[in-house]
């Protein structure tokens, strides 16, 4: 661990990514933190940035993408949550799409993603699909994924994130 100043900037629609951001903050020296929270004026002054996002249509949410597009010459640790997928290949594909948005002058020093719980309205929408004349073939899998996601991010997810942050 060095004595480099940092900022943690994140967007969180349902609170999942905020949980990850708080775990990062707890893992790092508090006196070196320049900013913790959403993207605001001056938030990107630090050379090292922990940038968090929630997944929207297979990539980072719009606020995170806008931030990443304007960053230059930063050390970036990307972290995020996705309601779907417990497969690291799925998370790696999201992270690759997010990294591709970042300017080439930046250095990605680490990444982390985990599953996050979804709003109850998602499950209600799935249940309503059962009444369709031709419900999606993967409907049971979608409902099973929703139920599995309810407990995430969990303590194990947060421990793995802390370890990734300390390795970066």
Secondary structure, DSSP 8 states (H G I E B T S, - for coil): -----EEEEE--SSSHHHHHHHHHHHHS-GGGEEEEES--TTTT-SSEEEEEEEEETTEE-HHHHHHHHH--S-EEEEEEEESS---HHHHHHHHHHHHHHS-TTSEEEEEEEEE----HHHHHHHHHHTTSTT--TTHHHHHHHHHHHTT-S-HHHHHHHHHHHHH-
